């Protein structure tokens, strides 16, 4: 990879793939597929608050991974 100040979609998907399964699943369903937290909760058999928490943690971990990516 060229690690410049930007990241393309393919590289971003590789970084997202580094997330734990639960975080990645909720992140993809919410951000990529456009599901609501209610829909995610129903589909995965979790609570809406768990969905929100998983998304928050996924975003935080992604932020850390991307900071490392550009070092």
C-alpha positions in Angstrom: 0.0 0.0 0.0 0.9 3.6 -0.4 0.2 5.0 3.0 -0.5 8.6 2.1 -2.8 11.0 4.0 -5.8 9.5 2.4 -7.3 6.0 2.3 -9.3 4.5 -0.5 -12.4 2.2 -0.2 -10.4 -1.0 -0.6 -7.9 0.0 2.1 -10.7 1.1 4.4 -12.5 -2.3 4.0 -9.2 -4.0 5.0 -9.0 -1.8 8.1 -12.7 -2.5 8.9 -11.9 -6.3 8.6 -9.5 -5.9 11.5 -12.4 -5.1 13.9 -13.8 -7.9 16.1 -16.7 -9.7 14.5 -19.5 -8.1 16.6 -18.2 -4.6 16.0 -17.7 -5.2 12.3 -21.1 -6.7 11.9 -22.9 -3.7 13.5 -20.7 -1.2 11.8 -21.3 -2.7 8.4 -25.1 -3.0 9.0 -25.4 0.6 10.2 -22.9 2.5 8.1 -22.7 0.4 4.9 -26.2 -1.1 4.7 -28.1 1.7 6.3 -30.0 -0.4 8.9 -31.4 1.4 12.0 -30.3 0.3 15.5 -33.8 -1.2 16.0 -33.4 -3.3 12.8 -29.9 -4.4 13.7 -31.1 -5.4 17.2 -34.0 -7.4 15.7 -31.8 -9.1 13.1 -29.0 -10.0 15.5 -31.1 -10.8 18.6 -29.5 -8.0 20.7 -30.8 -4.9 22.3 -30.8 -1.5 20.6 -28.5 -0.2 23.3 -26.0 -3.1 22.6 -26.1 -2.1 18.9 -25.4 1.5 19.7 -22.6 0.4 22.1 -21.0 -1.9 19.5 -21.1 0.9 16.9 -19.5 3.4 19.3 -16.8 0.9 20.2 -16.3 0.0 16.5 -15.8 3.7 15.6 -13.4 4.2 18.4 -11.3 1.2 17.5 -11.4 2.2 13.8 -10.1 5.6 14.8 -7.2 4.0 16.6 -6.5 1.6 13.7 -6.5 4.5 11.2 -4.1 6.5 13.4 -1.8 3.5 13.4 -2.3 3.0 9.7 -0.9 6.5 8.9 2.1 6.3 11.2 
